[in-house]
Amino acid sequence: MSDDAVHILVVDDDDRLRDLLQRYLGEYGFRVSTASSAAEARTALSGLSFDLLVLDLMMPGESGLDLTKDIRRSNSLPILLLTAMGEAEDRITGLEVGADDYLSKPFEPRELVLRIEAILRRGGPKTEELSEISFGACRFDIERGELMRDGEIVRLTSGEMEMLRLFARRPGVTVGRAELLNQSDAGNVRAVDVQITRLRRKIEDDPKEPRHLCTVWGQGYVFWMD
């Protein structure tokens, strides 16, 4: 393992999951340390430098939520929370106190890797913001809000334009329906889903099997350029 590899601290009281994530993330080139509790995590954080923290929300003793809140008082270390499906309110609170993202259990390990990579990209050196992106047969001018497909202009409603802008600026990041509702002219959450369906018809080769604008069940949608 290279000394400059991204160093991740995985904190979870489930021994099996902890070991699984350590092996899996290691296969993707990450350097991984583990802790079974918030107390162990504090010890590790005091003695080592980490690039990202993967933290279970509910643990015996001090919770991941409390640890996140405490870390944020003095540290900008990226934090990804692992949460149970029924902890919606706690997930929201976790984001409010400073977590960068969350992933609901059970999850596919590959999605965890993608989430980690997205967080690290956001926290990396600032580069000039892209003004245009290309994906599939499409090209989207973010500033002008102009979508081209196979060289032809595709008409977008104002809501679809703002929605696509949001996704284009955050590829690989799951965006919740509530945020999409705030960014678009949809009147309610159901209308967000309708706009997603319409947008898929304009950018996907097969809207029923989307490749770029994908659903993350129970959370929202994610946009992939590849």
C-alpha positions as CSV (number, residue, x, y, z in Angstrom):
1,M,0.0,0.0,0.0
2,S,1.4,3.4,-1.0
3,D,2.1,5.8,1.8
4,D,0.1,8.5,0.0
5,A,-3.0,6.3,-0.4
6,V,-6.2,7.8,0.9
7,H,-6.5,6.8,4.6
8,I,-10.1,5.9,5.7
9,L,-11.3,5.2,9.3
10,V,-14.2,2.8,9.4
11,V,-16.2,2.9,12.6
12,D,-18.9,0.3,13.2
13,D,-19.7,-2.0,16.1
14,D,-20.5,-4.9,13.6
15,D,-17.3,-6.9,13.4
16,R,-18.3,-8.7,10.2
17,L,-19.2,-5.5,8.4
18,R,-16.1,-3.8,9.6
19,D,-13.9,-6.6,8.3
20,L,-15.7,-6.7,5.0
21,L,-15.3,-3.0,4.4
22,Q,-11.7,-3.1,5.3
23,R,-11.0,-5.8,2.8
24,Y,-13.2,-4.4,0.1
25,L,-11.9,-0.8,0.3
26,G,-8.4,-2.1,0.4
27,E,-9.0,-3.8,-2.9
28,Y,-9.7,-0.3,-4.3
29,G,-6.4,1.1,-3.1
30,F,-7.6,2.7,0.1
31,R,-5.6,2.4,3.3
32,V,-8.2,1.4,6.0
33,S,-8.1,1.5,9.7
34,T,-11.1,0.4,11.9
35,A,-12.7,1.1,15.2
36,S,-15.6,-0.6,16.9
37,S,-16.8,2.4,18.9
38,A,-16.7,6.1,19.1
39,A,-14.2,5.8,21.9
40,E,-11.8,3.8,19.7
41,A,-12.4,6.2,16.9
42,R,-11.3,9.1,19.1
43,T,-8.1,7.3,20.1
44,A,-7.3,6.6,16.4
45,L,-8.1,10.2,15.4
46,S,-5.9,11.6,18.1
47,G,-2.9,9.6,16.9
48,L,-3.3,9.3,13.1
49,S,-4.2,11.4,10.2
50,F,-7.2,10.3,8.1
51,D,-8.7,11.6,4.8
52,L,-12.3,10.4,5.4
53,L,-14.4,8.8,8.2
54,V,-17.0,6.1,7.5
55,L,-19.2,6.1,10.6
56,D,-22.1,4.0,11.7
57,L,-24.9,6.3,13.0
58,M,-26.2,4.0,15.8
59,M,-23.6,2.4,18.1
60,P,-23.7,1.4,21.8
61,G,-22.5,4.2,24.0
62,E,-21.7,7.4,22.1
63,S,-23.6,7.5,18.8
64,G,-22.1,8.3,15.4
65,L,-24.3,11.4,15.4
66,D,-22.8,12.7,18.6
67,L,-19.3,12.0,17.4
68,T,-20.0,13.8,14.1
69,K,-21.2,16.8,16.0
70,D,-18.1,16.9,18.2
71,I,-15.7,16.4,15.3
72,R,-17.3,19.3,13.4
73,R,-16.5,21.7,16.3
74,S,-12.8,21.6,15.3
75,N,-12.2,19.4,12.3
76,S,-13.3,19.4,8.6
77,L,-12.6,15.7,8.1
78,P,-15.1,14.4,5.6
79,I,-17.7,12.1,7.2
80,L,-19.9,9.5,5.5
81,L,-22.6,8.1,7.8
82,L,-23.9,4.5,7.6
83,T,-27.6,4.4,8.6
84,A,-30.4,2.0,9.0
85,M,-33.4,2.5,6.6
86,G,-35.7,3.6,9.4
87,E,-33.5,6.4,10.7
88,A,-34.7,9.1,8.2
89,E,-34.9,11.8,10.8
90,D,-31.4,10.9,12.2
91,R,-30.0,11.0,8.7
92,I,-31.3,14.5,8.2
93,T,-29.9,15.6,11.6
94,G,-26.6,14.0,10.6
95,L,-26.3,16.2,7.5
96,E,-27.4,19.2,9.5
97,V,-24.6,18.8,12.1
98,G,-21.9,18.4,9.4
99,A,-21.8,14.9,7.8
100,D,-21.0,15.1,4.1
101,D,-23.2,12.2,2.9
102,Y,-25.0,9.1,4.2
103,L,-25.6,5.6,2.9
104,S,-28.5,3.4,4.1
105,K,-27.9,-0.2,5.2
106,P,-28.0,-2.7,3.5
107,F,-25.9,-1.3,0.7
108,E,-23.7,-2.5,-2.2
109,P,-20.0,-2.0,-1.3
110,R,-19.4,-0.6,-4.8
111,E,-21.9,2.2,-4.0
112,L,-19.9,3.0,-0.9
113,V,-16.7,3.3,-3.0
114,L,-18.5,5.7,-5.4
115,R,-19.8,7.8,-2.6
116,I,-16.3,8.0,-1.0
117,E,-14.8,9.0,-4.4
118,A,-17.5,11.7,-4.8
119,I,-16.8,13.2,-1.4
120,L,-13.0,13.2,-2.0
121,R,-13.5,14.9,-5.3
122,R,-15.6,17.6,-3.7
123,G,-13.0,18.1,-1.0
124,G,-10.0,18.1,-3.3
125,P,-8.1,21.0,-4.8
126,K,-10.5,23.6,-6.2
127,T,-10.5,23.7,-10.0
128,E,-12.3,25.9,-12.5
129,E,-15.9,24.9,-12.6
130,L,-17.0,23.2,-15.8
131,S,-19.1,25.2,-18.1
132,E,-20.0,22.3,-20.3
133,I,-20.3,18.5,-19.9
134,S,-20.7,15.6,-22.4
135,F,-22.4,12.3,-21.6
136,G,-23.7,9.7,-24.0
137,A,-25.1,11.4,-27.1
138,C,-25.6,14.6,-25.2
139,R,-23.7,17.8,-24.6
140,F,-25.0,20.3,-21.9
141,D,-23.9,23.9,-21.6
142,I,-24.3,24.5,-17.9
143,E,-24.2,28.2,-18.0
144,R,-26.6,28.7,-20.9
145,G,-28.8,25.8,-19.9
146,E,-28.6,24.4,-23.5
147,L,-28.9,20.7,-24.1
148,M,-27.8,19.2,-27.4
149,R,-28.4,15.6,-28.4
150,D,-26.8,14.2,-31.6
151,G,-26.1,17.7,-32.7
152,E,-29.7,18.9,-32.3
153,I,-31.0,21.3,-29.6
154,V,-33.3,19.7,-27.1
155,R,-35.9,21.9,-25.6
156,L,-35.9,22.0,-21.7
157,T,-38.5,23.5,-19.4
158,S,-37.0,25.9,-16.8
159,G,-37.5,23.2,-14.1
160,E,-35.7,20.6,-16.2
161,M,-32.9,23.0,-17.0
162,E,-32.3,23.8,-13.3
163,M,-32.5,20.1,-12.4
164,L,-29.9,19.2,-15.0
165,R,-27.7,22.0,-13.9
166,L,-27.8,20.7,-10.4
167,F,-26.9,17.2,-11.4
168,A,-24.2,18.3,-13.9
169,R,-22.4,20.2,-11.1
170,R,-22.5,17.2,-8.7
171,P,-21.9,14.0,-10.8
172,G,-21.9,10.9,-8.7
173,V,-23.6,12.5,-5.7
174,T,-27.1,11.4,-4.7
175,V,-29.5,14.3,-4.6
176,G,-32.6,14.0,-2.5
177,R,-36.1,14.8,-3.7
178,A,-36.4,17.7,-1.2
179,E,-33.4,19.5,-2.7
180,L,-34.6,18.9,-6.2
181,L,-37.9,20.3,-5.2
182,N,-36.2,23.5,-4.0
183,Q,-34.1,23.8,-7.1
184,S,-36.9,23.2,-9.7
185,D,-40.3,24.7,-10.3
186,A,-42.0,21.5,-9.3
187,G,-44.9,22.1,-7.0
188,N,-44.5,18.9,-4.9
189,V,-42.3,15.9,-4.5
190,R,-44.4,13.8,-6.9
191,A,-43.9,16.5,-9.6
192,V,-40.1,16.1,-9.1
193,D,-40.5,12.4,-10.1
194,V,-42.5,13.5,-13.2
195,Q,-39.8,15.9,-14.2
196,I,-37.2,13.2,-13.8
197,T,-39.2,11.0,-16.1
198,R,-39.4,13.7,-18.7
199,L,-35.8,14.5,-18.4
200,R,-34.8,10.9,-18.9
201,R,-36.8,10.8,-22.1
202,K,-34.6,13.6,-23.4
203,I,-31.2,12.3,-22.3
204,E,-31.4,8.5,-22.1
205,D,-31.2,6.0,-24.9
206,D,-33.6,3.8,-22.9
207,P,-35.5,5.9,-20.4
208,K,-36.8,2.7,-18.7
209,E,-33.3,1.5,-18.1
210,P,-31.5,4.8,-17.4
211,R,-27.7,4.9,-17.6
212,H,-27.1,8.5,-16.6
213,L,-30.0,9.6,-14.4
214,C,-30.4,6.8,-11.9
215,T,-32.7,6.2,-9.0
216,V,-31.2,5.6,-5.5
217,W,-34.1,3.9,-3.8
218,G,-35.3,5.6,-0.7
219,Q,-32.9,8.6,-1.1
220,G,-33.2,10.4,-4.5
221,Y,-31.4,10.4,-7.8
222,V,-27.8,10.3,-8.9
223,F,-26.3,11.5,-12.2
224,W,-23.5,9.7,-14.0
225,M,-21.6,11.1,-17.0
226,D,-20.0,7.8,-18.0
